[in-house]
């Protein structure tokens, strides 16, 4: 149970980090190409 909860929290943090990175790229000057590259990676 604890291991499952731990991996769920880790996955949640990873998803939040990815979303933060996407938002950061979306505000950069070359947003379209960077955002597409990140999403497809």
C-alpha positions in Angstrom: 0.0 0.0 0.0 2.7 2.5 0.9 4.8 1.6 -2.2 1.7 2.2 -4.4 1.0 5.5 -2.7 4.6 6.5 -3.1 4.7 5.8 -6.8 1.4 7.6 -7.3 2.8 10.7 -5.6 6.0 10.5 -7.6 4.0 10.2 -10.8 1.9 13.2 -9.8 5.0 15.3 -9.1 6.5 14.3 -12.5 3.3 15.3 -14.3 3.3 18.6 -12.5 6.9 19.2 -13.4 6.1 18.4 -17.1 3.2 20.8 -17.1 5.3 23.5 -15.5 8.0 23.0 -18.2 5.3 23.2 -20.9 4.0 26.4 -19.5 7.5 27.8 -19.4 8.1 26.8 -23.0 4.8 28.3 -24.0 6.0 31.7 -22.7 9.3 31.5 -24.5 10.0 33.3 -27.8 10.0 30.2 -30.0 7.0 28.6 -28.3 5.4 26.6 -31.2 8.5 24.6 -32.2 9.7 24.1 -28.6 6.2 23.1 -27.3 5.7 20.7 -30.2 9.1 19.1 -29.6 8.4 18.7 -25.9 5.0 17.2 -26.3 6.2 14.7 -29.0 9.3 13.7 -27.0 
